[in-house]
């Protein structure tokens, strides 16, 4: 909502999606390749929908995907980046991350301190150095490991409960 409010404040026409109405949103996403179309969406919106570029959009550089933060999984980021430049069409992607973003909290204390120190050495806002990108990927990897461990715990609990569930259903 924050970005939508900022665009409204500047008088910039856009459509904001939130992955609640798949049919409506698929239609909107399919038109995201038209010249001057601005579509704000979650990572889930428009999955499986082909975005056709107008000839004017192609001439202007194609679809630009802008991520305002990194997701918990680098796989999701790659899927979003892949929306631009499909099937030989022109396109670009740019993702942003702040040291205050949730994903950075998935770094160890030492890594977070090293990231802050590394970013403070850079004079401009473009901190896309290989080391900084490495820390962002590490933060995502740490989060993915956390989810993997949670799935393992759930599977273990299910294995423990399964015989009891089976016995319960047999007696029922």
Buried (B, 14 or more C-beta within 10 A) or exposed (E): EEEBEEBEEEEEEEBBBEEEEBEEBBEBBBBBBBEEBBBBBEBEBBEEBEBEBBEEBBEEEBBBBBBEBBBBBBEBBEEBBEBBBBEEBBBEBEBEBEEEBEBBEBBEEEBBEBBEEBBEEEEEEEBEEEEBEEBBEBBBEBBBEEEEEEEEEEEEEEEEEEEEEEEEEEEE
